[in-house]
């Protein structure tokens, strides 16, 4: 499932997959800046796949980057397998290239970015952290692949 979709022209959709919420972000056509989108509260795996497909269509995404949750030592977990299955199904439904990207510590970074932006209440950050994590995943993917 490795496509190096960053070399493609057009927008990319970033996804922070979760069983309760899915964070989403989109970047500009030039792959310079990722922007968070509203979080999606999941109802089922199928519903989540359909929602990501709809957002990909609406944003005219040419590829999708799904965060791969790895343990700190780089090993995979149960959630890694779920993210892989989700990514495979999103690819089948959308027909778009989908790439998995290491998302270790992105939620921690997203929470810190929200604190720096003045979102001091934990409850408010909890509502935004998944979309901010999707932004961090997508921005990191773009930045790490600029020289490809």
N, C-alpha and C positions, 0 to 999 in steps of 0.2 A: 504494500500500500504506500510505498514511497514514490512520490511524484515530483518532488521539488516544485510545488505549485507556485512558489514565490517567483519563478521565472516567467510565469504567465502574466499577461496583461489583464487588468481588470481587478475588481474588488475581491477581497477574500473575507470569509466569515469565520470568526473565531468562536469556539464553543468550549465552555467549561461544563462538562457533563456531570450531572448528579442525579441521584434517585428522587430527590425532592424538588430541586431547582436546577435550571440550566441557565448559566450565564452566557450572554451573547455579545459579540462585538463585531464591528466591520471596519475595514480599512479603506482608504481612498484608492483610486485606480493606479496611482503611482507607487503604492506600497510604502508610504512614508509614515502615516499616522493611523493608529487604531483608535476607534471610538466605541465606548460601551453602549449597548442597547438595553432596553428593559429586560429584566430577568423574567424567565418563564417558569411558572410553578407547574410541575409535571403532574399528570394524571395517570399515565401509563407509558411504557416504553414506546408503543406504537404512536401514541399521541405526541410524545416528545419528538420522535423522528419526523412526523408530519409537520410539527411546528417549525423545526429547524429547516425542513425543506421549503416551507412557505416563506420564512425569513430570507432564505437564500434566493428565492425567486424575486421577492420584493426588493431586495437590496442589489439584485443583478450580480450576485457573487459568481465568480468563475472557478472558485475552489473553496474548500473548507478545511480549517485546521482545528482538530479536536485535541484537547489536552489529554495526555496520558499520565494518569496518577501512578507514580512509582514510589517505592519506599526510598528513604534517604540513602540507602546503600545501592540503589539502582535496580533492585529486584522488583518483580511484579507482584501485585496483590490481587485479591478477588475483584476489587474495583477496577484494576487494570484490564482484566478480562471483560468486564462489563463495558468499559469504554471502547475496547476493541470491537466488541459485538455491535455496539451503538454506531461506531464509525463505519463498519461494513454495511450496516443497514441503511445509514444515511447515504452512502455512496450508491447503493442499489436504487434507492427511491429517487435521488436527485439526478443521477447520472454524472455528477460532478466528481472531479478528483478530490479525494479526502486524504489528508496526511495527519498522522499522529505526532504530537510534539510533547516532550517532557514538561510536565507542569509542576515539578517539585517546588514547594515553597511559594507558589504564585498566590495562594490565598493569604499567606502572611504578608507578602509584598502589597497585595491589593488592600488589605486592612490598613497597612501603614500609609499608603497613598491617600486613603480616605481620611485618616487622622490628620495628615498634613493639609488636606483640603478643608479642614475645619469641621468634619463630621465627627463630633466628639462622643455622641451617645451610642452605646453599643447596639441598641435596638435599631437605630437608623443605619449603622454600618452593616448590620446583618441583612438588611433589605437590599443593599447595594453591592456587597462584597463579591457575589457570584459574577455579576456583569463586569465588575472591575477586574476580577481574576481572568475572565475571558479576554479583556483588553490586554492584560499583562501577557497572557499566553500568545495572543496574536502579535503584539508588538515585539515580544522576544523572538518569535519565529521570523518575523520580517527582519529584525536587526541582525539575527544570527546568520541569515542567508543572503545578505546584501551582496556579498562578493561572489556568489555562485554564478 
